[in-house]
Amino acid sequence: MASTPAAVLATPLLAEATTSRPVLEEGLAREATEQAPRPLSLPGRAEALLLDAPDASPNDLAVQRWGVVAPEGADGDALLEAIRPLMAYRGDQQPAPVTVYRVPRDMSAEAAMNWQTTVHQDPDVPELERPRYLLLLGDARQVSLAFQQVLAHGAFVGRLHVGRDDGTAHPEGYASYADKVVRCEKRSDAPPSPRVLLYTAHDGTNATRQGHAALIQPCLQRMRAQWPRTRPGATFTELPHDGGVDGLLQRAGEARSGVMLSVAHGLGRPPEGWSSPQEQRRLQGAMSLGPGQTLTAERARSEPFLPGGMWFNVSCFGAATPAESVFHPWLTLLARTGAYQSPAKEVLQHLPGRGEPPFLAALPQALLANPRGPLAVVGHADLTWTLGLLDANDPQTARPDRILSALETLANGSRAGVALDALLRFYRAINERVLQQYQARESAQAGGKKDPTHPTKLGLLWMLRNDLRGYLLLGDPAARMTAG
């Protein structure tokens, strides 16, 4: 495992819009996480893996099946019609028609769990007839983010939404994506030789330096040491950070059927605040490469970018912005008392306010609708912290294997949903440890005994748990890279 710099800080990969100034450049001391509140746990072990047919190949669509979840009403009808060619194609790959589910808006985690147990895992439906691949259609309210996060532990889940500036659906974008997936998969069934691109936005900030040291460099080291033996046909390249957006677009546009891992700041609010909700939806979560250099949805709509490939984007709000950040209670507590008031307040102003609706980032929407864009994007639906790249037991040590496991799964030819689950298994293990630690602390307090937990280690576990929990898959979970 690679070592990290001596200073272990919690630093978000977040930059202000318009100025590109990094938010919380100096970071928070790791000890600040000692004040983290116990995370909410869902009843019924909802975050334990519940996949059916565990003895079957996860990539075998004929066995695992594929289904669609659409919002109720006329909006859902239009989205289903837009992806009809993809549904027909997936139906031909399995021995049964595609199952279509309809769900209400704004489902809570509890409602999603009830749906999972009573509808998706209905005991009256034979296990072999339940689709393990689920493509969700609609924005973050039509099919809630909580629904996606709950279902991701009982199925391979992805989401497709292409919206206009006002957030309403753009059916033509859905149709463009459906056509792209079918076209790419029909072009060749042969798995490609893995091609991996690694990119860091070297903008001179602490966050990107830490991200490069804890993720990109260790990934390159492991690839050089292991891939010539385990993946002899693979290629891996670290892209230079030169030429800004133009240089990145040129290199990513030439990478057909490749997978890219990137570390960069995602855009947060500008110093003066957003001028309108439309501006926020257009820009929040866009990829900052440094002052004056931002990869936005506008640039990504038409220019080639990883055609037929996949993108793993490590940045704040790169996939979505939730209605409430899981970090909000912790930062609010820090902002009220103690030595961390000022930095906590700085980050808090970039988080959603009470009553603000969740939304999906415009950049991945544009890329998925782009006929020369990727088939899937994995990104974050909250703040992304550099502490999430470290080892829970030894924070001086990097743990690139969590994200690298997803990249290697894609490079092996697996489907995008299987790759995301390779990452989520680390989340499930850490989540169990966190809840056990809090339970041990509470039991000791109730019995008048000494706290058996180590505050800073528990705080780091809490940070890791919440960081990993935020990753979402945008695109068809059954998509896989094909020969370019």
Secondary structure, DSSP 8 states (H G I E B T S, - for coil): --B--S--EE-B-EEETTT--BTTTT-EEGGGGGG-------TT-TTS---S-TTS-TT-HHHH-EEEEEESSHHHHHHHHHTHHHHHHHHHTSSS--EEEEE-SS--HHHHHHHIIIIIT-TTS-GGGS-SEEEEES-TTTTTHHHHHHHTTTSEEEEE--B-TTS-B-HHHHHHHHHHHHHHHHH--S----EEEEEE---S-HHHHHHIIIIIHHHHHHHHHHHHHH-TT-EEEE----SHHHHHHHHHHH-TT-EEEEE-EEEE--TT--S-HHHHHHHTT-EEEETTEEE-HHHHTTS--STT-EEEEESTTSSEE-SS-TTHHHHHHHHHSSTTHHHHHHHHTTS--TT---EE-HHHHHHHHSTTS-SEEEEESS--BGGGGB-SS-TTBB-THHHHHHHHHHHTT--HHHHHHHHHHHHHHHHHHHHHHHHHHHHHHHTT----S-HHHHHHHHHHHHHHHTEEEEE-TT------
